């Protein structure tokens, strides 16, 4: 059973460009993380971790950003449960050399919330390398290439991993987890 869906052009280029312009403005607050994920709960090999930058729009279902208006404008265009968001953030992964098919730590977004059924949505905000890897029993079942405006919607329990770009300067995504 396929537990993910890919929507090409989920958001118009004009709206993505406007949102990305805000995010890449020098005054937009990004926060440094030493790695994309601190836990290797699934004991995968072939992991390459590196720094990332984050900005949280929603934490524990509570708005957490002064940029909620711009965030809300974007997510209202997505086919998700807008009023059931558990968490939402943007991730920026900088370019770094690594071997092909290496990825960041495979994970599920809400590892500590096995009691709820939720979905994860990844909205790609730029064209880049730095695929998203989807797994089943430690086997790669799909690699999703970042393309501006593309959305990946998946069951919250689907193990996945980002990867840093090798060719492009950065990879930037909006990650949203919501009750389904």
N, C-alpha and C positions, 0 to 999 in steps of 0.2 A: 504494500500500500504506500502510495506517495504521500508523504506528510509535509510537503512544501509546495509553494506555488510561486512562480516568477512572473511579475508584471512588468513588461517593457513600457517605457513612457508613462509611468503611473502619475508623474507630475510633469507639467510643461517645462520646457527648457527655460522659458522666461522666469517662471517662479523659482526654479532651482537656482538659476543664476543670481536672482535677487537675494535669496536666502544664503547662498554660498558667499556672496559679496559681504553680507553682514558678518558671517562667521570668520572670514579671512581679513576683516578689518583689523588694523593694529590695536584697536581699543577693545576688541572682543576678548572676554576673559577665558583663557584656556588654562587647564590645570594639569601639571605634570604627573605622570604615573611611571614607575620604574619598569612596568611590564603590562601587557594587555590583560593578563590574568595571573593571579598569584597561586592558583591551585591547579594541580594536575590530578584531579579526582579520578580520571579514567585511565591513567598510566599509559599514555601514548608515547611512541617514539617519534623521531623526525621533527621534534619541536625546536623552533628557533624563536626565542622571546627577545623583544627589544622595547624601548620606551614608547609611550603613547601620550597623547594629550586628550583631555576630556572636558566637556562642559555638560553639567547635569541640568536638564529642564524640569524633570520630575523625579523625586526620590520618595519611595514608600507612599506613592499616590498623592504626594503633596507638591505643588508647584515650587520650584527652586531657582528660578531665574527671572531676571528683570526683562528677559526677551521672550516672555510667554506669548505675546501677541503674534510675533513672527512665527514662532513654533506652531501655534494653534492654526494659523492660516495654512501652513504646509500640511499638517496632519489631517485637517478636515477634508483634504482631497484624496486621502488614502482610504481604502475599503477596510477600515479597522473600527473597533469599538472605542470611539473617542472619549467616552465618559468613563471608561474602565481601565485607564492607563495606570500601571503599577510603577513603572519607571521609564525614563526616556533621557537619552543623552546623545551628544555627538562625539564621535571618536575621530581623531586625526592620527594617522600612522605615517611617520616620515620614511623616506627612502633609505634603504640599507641593503648592503650586499648579503645575500644568503643563497643557499642551493635551491634549485628548482624543486618544487613539491615539499619544501619545508614550510611549516605554518606555525602560527602561534598556538598556545595551549588549547586543545579541544575542551569544550565546556558546554554547559547549559547555563543560560543567563541567571536563573533563580535557583541555584543548587540547594539553597536552604528552604525552598518553598515547594516541596514535593506534594504538599497537601492541596494544591490548587491546580486547575487546568488553565493554561494560558498560552498565548501565541506570542511569537517574536517577529517583529518586522524590521528589516534592514533596508533603509532607503539610501541608495548610492547617490552621492552628491557631486561626484566628478568622475570623468573617464580616467581609468588608471589600471595598472596591473596591481597585484595584491588581491588575489582571488579569495573568496569565502569558500571554505571546504565544508562539505556536509558528510557525515559519517553514519555508518551502520555497523556495529560490532568491529570497530577500529578500521573498517574498510571505507575508503573514499567512495561515496556514491554519486557525488556531484561536485563540480567546481563552478562557482558563479563568478564571472568576470564583472568587476565594477564598471557600470555605465551610468552616466548622469541621468537621473530620473527613473531608473529601474528600481523595483521593490522586490525583495525576497520576503515572503510571509511563510512562516513555518510553525509547526507545533513546538511548544516551549521545551519539550523533552528531547528534541532532535539535537544530538551532539554536533557542534560546529566549531570552526576556528577561522579567524581572520589570518591574513598574511600581509607582511609589509611589502610595499612596492620596491622593485629593483630598478625599474626604468623611469617611472614618474616621480616627481618631487614628493608627493604625498598622496594618501588615500583618505578620503573623508566620507563618513557615513552617519546617518541618523539611526539610532537603535532604539526601538520602542517595544516594551513588553506590556501586554494588556490581557485582562481576563477574557476568556472565550466562552 
